[in-house]
Amino acid sequence: MAYGSSAEEQETSVLELARDGGEPPHSYVRREEDRPLDASPPASPIPPVDLQLLFSSGPSKESEMEKLRSTLDSWGFFQAINHGISSSLLEKVINVGREFFYLSKEERQKFSKQAYGKDEDGLETIPQNVPKDRILEWNDHLYLQVIPEHARKIDRWPDNPTSFRNILHEYSMKINDVIHLVLQAMANLVGLEEDYFVRQFGNMATVHARFNYYPPCSRPDLVLGLKSHSDGSGITILLPDPAVDGLEVLKDNQWVRVCPVRHAILINVGDQIEIMSNGIFKSPVHRAVTNSERERISVVMFLAAEVDKEIGPADGLVSAGRPRLYKAIKVKDYLDMFLLNSLKGKRSIDFVRV
């Protein structure tokens, strides 16, 4: 069974399309040059970095800092271990996300963006009034602001499963601690004051959580769970599904499949840190593929600077030997540009280069 009418597509979610077992609708089929490879790309375990060793002393710290530097130079990603988040909490986060997407359509729709007048927070399935030339992504996702705590729209957070809110709160607080450690370590790497990046993001920096659900797809060779992109965030923290791979990173102009380390969290540079670091840290291009037999869940946390702040290269990272590579820009303006350009398949960071 195949789906053709846009009206039909707009009345359901990717989850429902997958359950019907037909070929993906035309609006999900990528252009031939953008499709996943016929064969699985080469796999690589992005090296793990011990967060606690980064703040130790002696040779262990120096070795781990060098590993972080090398991994970010090569990948723009690293896998954080010894991050202070229990394996049981990581499992709870994945499981409660799965339970939410397993709810009935009617129950899930109580928390949809449409239910709140297309507000930013909430469940997004298939966009309404999709332009004919827009190619959709094979996922449903729930998007919620978690930091600052006082800015949460808690009524948008699912209360079914009943444990959802408590688990997300606990995880968000732990991730906020990880964010500060990572920003401090990155500042140390480039010789800035340890709290430089923390201050640049500001006291009202935001963190949004995105629960991604990628149902099985009968034709994974035709669709993408997420199209190729870099993140408009400062840093992004990904909790991958421990049972199913799906993340691919563009490295040396070749797609590479990422093999997650058990109980690690994947952290990658976003555009905002690339700008602040004057290009020393680079925001990697990545995408998500689908699976013909197995669903996949991931939970992503996006850190962004205060919307009214202006970001630009740190003065200490600009010199005669390394000229300023990016213009200063307000965070709100950058995020607005990012949303517009992402629909067109363009990278916004290219528009702020000097």
Disulfide bonds with the S-S distance in Angstrom:
none
